[in-house]
């Protein structure tokens, strides 16, 4: 299949460990596979996949900040948030991002999922500090000052909040797998909860457990009308995306498997991870081989093959660009509109 791979030259500034200059890439790397013609409203086989920067240890949790004309994203093991701006490239934005010393042996567990609250302030899932927090300073004056929004459920510390999504009324939904614990899922000594939950945080600070039935809840997103909650399960034995209807009281109802990718794992890197929802309702979900485009009914429309395992995605303000954090790289795909 035909495809293009564009490598962007960025500003001449140096960024330790992150390559921002054009380089040779094998022509069997990223490509776009169209499975259903409905995908053509977003991408085609000739749509360019751009490498904006590379050299990160594990890029995660991108969020577009329109007021700054910038993308923020985490490098989890490096405990840092980077900023990418058009024409300026990548610069370090905030350090430490997710492990501020609450647990000294979690120093390589920075922030993961990032989002904006309804006031436009930055929200963080902080792996090392095992909490959901808000940046307590203005965007243009970044400093490692955080306000804890949620760190416990029924008196027990979370495992390691991973990803989050924000409702129009300010409620926050988030997932709590074990990946940010020292030694990750093998760690039992420091775990206080005996399950991996999906939670809702209300604006009054109340934390509600929505389900503890998922083995590895990870990426999470709301449908555009906020009637459906989607959650990815990063379990190689059950690599699925779940969809629930949201009841009037905020509880989950009529849960179903939206898409099962377990059989796809042998064909490429990656598990169900982060996801975002296009205004059309189509899910852009990282998983086996890269980013899968899925309809709200669970039809697989296309795969953006990223070669390396991809962690999460973000749209810009007008949904003309899709940013992908893919292992050590930050990618961009310009979408049809």
HELIX and SHEET records of a PDB file:
HELIX    1   1 UNK A   37  UNK A   41  5                                   5    
HELIX    2   2 UNK A   66  UNK A   68  5                                   3    
HELIX    3   3 UNK A  104  UNK A  106  5                                   3    
HELIX    4   4 UNK A  139  UNK A  141  5                                   3    
HELIX    5   5 UNK A  184  UNK A  186  5                                   3    
HELIX    6   6 UNK A  262  UNK A  267  5                                   6    
SHEET    1   A 5 UNK A   4  UNK A   7  0                                        
SHEET    2   A 5 UNK A  48  UNK A  54  1                                        
SHEET    3   A 5 UNK A 329  UNK A 334 -1                                        
SHEET    4   A 5 UNK A 321  UNK A 326 -1                                        
SHEET    5   A 5 UNK A 310  UNK A 315 -1                                        
SHEET    1   B 5 UNK A  31  UNK A  34  0                                        
SHEET    2   B 5 UNK A 300  UNK A 305 -1                                        
SHEET    3   B 5 UNK A 290  UNK A 294 -1                                        
SHEET    4   B 5 UNK A 283  UNK A 287 -1                                        
SHEET    5   B 5 UNK A 275  UNK A 277 -1                                        
SHEET    1   C 4 UNK A  59  UNK A  65  0                                        
SHEET    2   C 4 UNK A  70  UNK A  75 -1                                        
SHEET    3   C 4 UNK A  80  UNK A  85 -1                                        
SHEET    4   C 4 UNK A  89  UNK A  95 -1                                        
SHEET    1   D 4 UNK A 111  UNK A 116  0                                        
SHEET    2   D 4 UNK A 122  UNK A 126 -1                                        
SHEET    3   D 4 UNK A 131  UNK A 135 -1                                        
SHEET    4   D 4 UNK A 146  UNK A 150 -1                                        
SHEET    1   E 2 UNK A 152  UNK A 153  0                                        
SHEET    2   E 2 UNK A 156  UNK A 157 -1                                        
SHEET    1   F 4 UNK A 164  UNK A 166  0                                        
SHEET    2   F 4 UNK A 172  UNK A 175 -1                                        
SHEET    3   F 4 UNK A 198  UNK A 201 -1                                        
SHEET    4   F 4 UNK A 207  UNK A 211 -1                                        
SHEET    1   G 4 UNK A 217  UNK A 222  0                                        
SHEET    2   G 4 UNK A 228  UNK A 235 -1                                        
SHEET    3   G 4 UNK A 238  UNK A 246 -1                                        
SHEET    4   G 4 UNK A 252  UNK A 260 -1                                        
END                                                                             
